[in-house]
Amino acid sequence: MDNSPLLRSLEVTVETRQDLDSILDAAVAQLMPAAMAESSGIQIARSGVGQYTASVRHDIPSGTTVESWDR
């Protein structure tokens, strides 16, 4: 059994618009084990040009991914 901690947050950089969806989908996939274990959702927030933070959030319902681009 793997006892390593589950990934709860990560920063991603996107170089082109064409790569945006696939990179953010990959980030969500990496966070999914922690989100499922904690019955939580995932938030993706734009933190700058081409910079995004994906994180597991207890205030987001399980099975939900929320995006915020207002920065």
C-alpha positions as CSV (number, residue, x, y, z in Angstrom):
1,M,0.0,0.0,0.0
2,D,1.3,3.5,-0.9
3,N,1.4,5.7,2.2
4,S,2.6,8.8,0.4
5,P,0.6,12.0,1.0
6,L,-2.1,12.9,-1.6
7,L,-1.5,15.9,-3.8
8,R,-3.9,18.7,-2.7
9,S,-2.6,21.7,-4.7
10,L,-0.4,22.5,-7.7
11,E,0.6,25.3,-9.9
12,V,0.5,25.0,-13.7
13,T,1.8,27.1,-16.5
14,V,0.2,27.2,-19.9
15,E,2.1,28.4,-22.9
16,T,-0.6,28.4,-25.5
17,R,-4.4,28.5,-25.6
18,Q,-4.4,25.2,-27.5
19,D,-2.8,23.5,-24.5
20,L,-5.0,25.1,-21.8
21,D,-7.7,22.4,-21.6
22,S,-5.4,19.4,-21.7
23,I,-3.0,20.9,-19.1
24,L,-5.9,21.8,-16.7
25,D,-7.5,18.4,-17.2
26,A,-4.2,16.7,-16.3
27,A,-4.0,18.9,-13.1
28,V,-7.6,17.9,-12.1
29,A,-6.7,14.2,-12.7
30,Q,-3.7,14.5,-10.4
31,L,-5.8,16.1,-7.6
32,M,-8.7,13.7,-8.0
33,P,-7.5,11.0,-5.5
34,A,-7.3,13.6,-2.7
35,A,-10.6,15.2,-3.7
36,M,-12.3,11.8,-3.6
37,A,-10.7,10.8,-0.3
38,E,-11.7,14.0,1.3
39,S,-15.2,14.3,-0.3
40,S,-14.2,17.6,-1.7
41,G,-14.3,19.5,-5.0
42,I,-11.5,21.1,-7.0
43,Q,-11.0,24.8,-7.8
44,I,-8.9,26.1,-10.7
45,A,-8.0,29.7,-10.4
46,R,-6.1,31.9,-12.8
47,S,-3.2,33.5,-10.8
48,G,-1.6,35.4,-13.7
49,V,-1.1,35.3,-17.5
50,G,-0.7,31.6,-18.3
51,Q,-0.5,30.7,-14.5
52,Y,-3.1,28.6,-12.8
53,T,-3.5,27.1,-9.3
54,A,-5.5,23.9,-9.0
55,S,-6.5,22.9,-5.4
56,V,-8.7,20.6,-3.5
57,R,-11.4,22.6,-1.6
58,H,-13.7,21.4,1.2
59,D,-16.1,24.3,0.4
60,I,-16.8,22.9,-3.1
61,P,-19.1,19.9,-3.3
62,S,-17.5,16.5,-4.1
63,G,-17.5,15.7,-7.8
64,T,-17.4,19.4,-8.8
65,T,-14.7,21.5,-10.4
66,V,-15.0,25.2,-10.2
67,E,-13.0,27.6,-12.5
68,S,-12.3,31.3,-11.6
69,W,-10.6,33.5,-14.2
70,D,-11.2,36.9,-12.5
71,R,-7.6,37.7,-11.6
